[in-house]
C-alpha cells in the first residue's frame, strides 16, 4: 500500500519542515503499513507560520461575515464529496471501525455549517444611558488563535475549533496530533480549497516541541486545546495571563446503575460507553457504580457484551472494536491490566486471541475495586472497566465525586426524583440520564469541571462559545 506524503501549510503553500526531518504514522491494525509521512517540524517552522498569519490575518477578518460563512459552507460540501475516502483513511490512520469513522466524517461538515451560521450572529449590544449618549459593544476577532487537537476525533474536534475561530474572522495556527497528520491535512485542504486564505490558516505538523513553541509565542492571542490533563496543565502554566485559554482535558467518567434500572438497557449503555472507540473517548465510561442489589445481574450482562466484541481491522465486515491507536496506548493498557490484577478481581478471561499484527486488546472488567485505587482514579483511555458496588444514594454520589476529574457522568434509573437529585449533586460538566456517558449533541455546550476543564468558555456550542473567539470593545458615543 502506498505511502501518503504530508506537508505543513504555511503562507498559502504546502511546505516541508525547514530541517527536512519527517516521521511516520503506521496503521494501528497492521503496523507494517505506513499510512503517512509528515514533517517533523521545529521552532523555526512555528515562528514562520505564526509570523505569516499574524501579518496577514486581516485579509480574512476584513471580509464580510456572509463571505466567511459561505467559505465554511463550501468546505463542508468538499468534505462530504470525499466522504467514502475519508472514512477509509480515518480507519487506517486512527483505528476506528467503519461505523465510528462514518459518524465522525458525517458530523464534521455539520459542524462547519453550524459555525458558518455563527458568523452571521456574532453581534454586539447597546445599553441605555439616560443622558442622550449611546453605549454599545463592538465585537472583533481576538487575533491569532492556536488550536491543538487530539487523535481520537481528528476531524470532528479540529472542526469545532477551526470552524468558530475562522467564522469570527481570526487567523489560526493549527497543530494536529502527530498520530493523525493525514486527517489534519484533509481538513485544511478542504478549508483552503473552499477559499480560506493562507493568511488566515497555517498548519504545522510535529511533536510536543511544536505545541510548546506555539503556546509560548507572544503573537498568539488565544489557545484552544483538547487532550490530556497533563498536557493541559503544562499549557496553562506556560501561557501569559492575558492569553485567552480554553482547555478541555481528561475524564474518569462514572455511570451509576440504580436498583430499579432495566439491566439490559443499562448493560447496553455501559458497553457503549466503555468499549466504543476501543475505550479511547474522553467521555467514555471507565467506572460503573452499581447498587448492590443488581450487581450480579448487571455484571453478567456486561460480560456477555464484552464476549460479543469482535476485534479486527475496522474496514472488515462485522468488526465492532478496532485496535488501540498507538504502541504507547497498548503499553498503558497492559500496565493497568497488571495493576488491576493486584488491586482488584479480573472478571473477564481474555476470550480468544486478539488478532496479530496490530495494537489489539480485549475488554477487561474488574470488580472489588477500591474507590481510592489507581484503577478507579486514573484515566486509562482503553477498554478497562471498574465495577464499584454501593448500598445507598449518598454512597454512590460519594464514589462518583471521588475523582479529580469532572467531565461526564450518568445514571440509569426509572425514578426521575433520584435522577433529578443526581443531576443537582454530581460534580461533572456533562450529566446523562438513561444514556451512555459518551455521545454529545453538536448544538449543545461541551465542557467539564475540575481537572477536566478550565471552564473559561464552553466548547462546541452555547451562548459563550463564540465569545472565546472575539473581543468586546465598549464604545461611548455622545451627541
ABEGO torsion letter per residue (X at the ends): XBBBBBBBBBGGBBBBBAAGBBBBBBBAABAABBABBBBBBBAAAAAAAAAAAAAAAAAAAABBAAAAAAAAAAAAAAAAAAAAAAAAAAAAAAGBBAAAAAAAAAAAAAAAAAAAAAAAABBBBBBBAGAGBBBBBBBBBAEBBBBBBBAABAAAAAAAAAAAAAAAGBBBBBBBBAABAAAAAAAAAAAAAAGBBAAABBBBBEBAAAAAAAAABAABABBBBBEBAAAAAAAAAABBAABBBBBBBBBBBBBBBBAABBAAAAAAAAAAAAABGGGABAABBABBBBBAAAAAAAAAAAAAAAAABBBEBAABBGBABBBBABAAAAAAAAAAAAAAAAABBBABBBBEBBBBGBBBBBBBBBBGBBAABAAAABBAGBBBBBBBBBABAAAAAAAAABBABBABBBBBBABAAAAAAAAAABBBABBBBGBBABEBBAABBBEBBEAABAGABBBGBEAAAAAAABBBBBBBBBX
